[in-house]
Amino acid sequence: MREESAKTTELSRKIREFKEKRKAVILAHFYQRPEVQDVADFVGDSLQLAQQAAGTDARVIVFCGVCFMAECAKILSPDKIVVLPEEEAGCPLANMATAAAVRAKKEEVPDCLVVTYVNSSAAVKAESDICCTSSNALKVISSLPKEKPVLFVPDRNLGHYLSRQTGRGLILWDGYCHVHDRLTAGEIEKARAAHPEAAVMVHPECRPEVIDLADHVASTGGMLKYAGSAPFSAFIIGTEQGMLYPLQKAYPDKTFYPAASHMVCPNMKLTTLEKVKQALEDLEPRIEVAPEIRDRARRALTRMLELS
Ligand code: SF4
């Protein structure tokens, strides 16, 4: 145990040293391993990370997250070197939509507007009118002209939630995040029975019947805010378990329970301190986005950022 923490301290020291040398900034998502979050310059949700990527004056962005996030950073900061420490860190949800399939759907509904969740590839973003994250999706949907049909890609649960919240019929893509979609209403009931004093917070990527049982529905950034202002001292958290670390760190006097022990995204856990150090040393693996895709995807992302 002591050996492990000495190793972590040494790796963190080397990472800070390389970071200076490379003029790099380290961005990490809330679902990353605790020690990776601790070494980052900024930890946040997809929207906050996109804003950081667009605004940084660092020469190199080391993105501790999954591939679509690093792609977003490259799209928003094309002149910077963007490094994803673990090349294999993909997102199964993002893989559920392809640009060709979105184009085919647009032909079926020719005058539709395409709203694409950031959990998607650059090529799919390039086919879209505007992007959204779970923290600004309601605002994005509400900003669209009422008479136009809207295709929402790729998360059907988030789309369903938005449709109910805004009262607007959306054409839903049949994609889902396996981490959130697996959470069942029975598991929420079980967690509530075990911790009757706790409020239930769930992510809008969860199924409708799970959302119906929650006291609060929020993005990861929204959960962090709500936990601070809500009059509860305990919470059951219905999102990827990495989120428990920043919540507990921000509110040490409050208690956070996972809604279910299986809510772990293996891709988000692929990034380790060792890989972050190596990525800073080699400036590899780099993320590149072809200019013709990048420019169209940037339009959809910039529209979203202007609204946020
Ligand atoms: S938690 Fe879900 S949406 Fe996020 S990276 Fe993992 S699979 Fe993708």
Boltz pocket constraint, residues with backbone or C-beta under 6 A from the ligand:
constraints:
  - pocket:
      binder: B
      contacts: [[A, 66], [A, 90], [A, 91], [A, 92], [A, 93], [A, 94], [A, 119], [A, 177], [A, 178], [A, 179], [A, 180], [A, 240], [A, 265], [A, 266], [A, 267], [A, 268]]
      max_distance: 6.0
